[in-house]
């Protein structure tokens, strides 16, 4: 199993390829659909995901797709299960296995991600359905007195337990400790919190016997809070993010697939390109974007079959641009 997981992890961060995050919960995709007046029915969600997954040439710049529980059980209109569709196209099927961030007891506005109960059994089922990797997202908020050590420790512990269960069960874990860009904090404050979070996560992964060469890190970039008057430029974001990662991420980790975290589609690409243009790092630097890949496609598709090709073209353009950025090339 170990060598399989190692080769899967390496394939997830193959040169010039990244991961399409299409794992929005029913509630989240409902909000995205509402923004363009599409009703969030199971059929509309299926049709939208089929539009994304059948994009011609997707595997040229996408190594894997993260799905939601509903999505991994769905099929194309001609009856091909989504995991088989992806595998046949040379794309690794993945699955979000956490059940969302909920209030952390006695911790004010801080949250902890849940979903460990019954996870071993769910992993076995997802492997049967064709999944090759999984994802778990922790949410760290910067604010007055936040994050607390308690919050960072609780989330690191959950991430480590999840990762160990995945590796035991045959899935490569994507470990996602997201320091949110919500707030008016400076880029320097984001650096401090990201460094502390990532140090804690890797120390806890080691305690839980997680093999670092069989996992992928999905971190936030080190950026200014959305409400901060001084928004750091592209070069500064790239430099600070790399400085933070070099302090915290062991070289055994094969790849770092950044989350976009609410950055605009173009900005997320520019940041990734700038980092890769700064020369080789101990790990591959690529993308695992959701909105930054999907928003242009969703706005072009608009829930109409007639716009399917337009939606696919929009997705393809963003994926190609980020594939180039992962090689340090301008799109």
C-alpha angles and dihedrals in degrees: 000000000000097000090046091054092046092052091044091052090050091048090052089062098036113157113285094005134105141172128275110219106211095153100113112150118241089261095050096046087048090060092048091049091047090057089065097032099254118145111238100232123151090249093051090049090049093047091049093050090046089054090054097043096048094053107137113251094008092141090061090078105009120075098177145004125221111216136190122239092261093047099051088057094050130092140206119267089265092055103260110142111240094239090054092046090054096043091050088053092051094256123130114236114226137184137212106228105178120095096220141273116298133180112289109232114259092358106107111223096353122115141209125201116240135199106099094116109097092358096132090059093045091051090054090051093048091050087054089051090054105263117154100181141017140210135216121182124206119193122216117186124203113214145111104336090349139163099034122201086243091060095045092047094047092051094043089052092051092047091051094048090048092048093050092049091050094052091046090051098045105263129116107234121225103209109208118185101172119195100199122235090216111116140047097273123135126249087251091059090047088053092052094049094043091050093049092045095049094045089053094046094052093045089052093045088056092051089052093052094244112168105233094204089059099056140065125220117224106191136165119253117248101256141146117275112263091247097048116115091221111062110193115235127244096265093048092050090050093048096046093045092052092045090053094046093049089055096050116022119079116229090238090076104097097209149004115215108190124219117227093221097195097317114141116265094251095043093052089054094047092051092050092047092049092052093050091046088060091075137261120331130194089261137037112263114213143136139275099179130169113173093019088063101030106042095074090046094048092049091050095045097047091183094290125124089215089063095050094108092047090053092049092048091052091050092045092052093053093045092050092048091052092043088057090045089054086060092047093252127132111246 
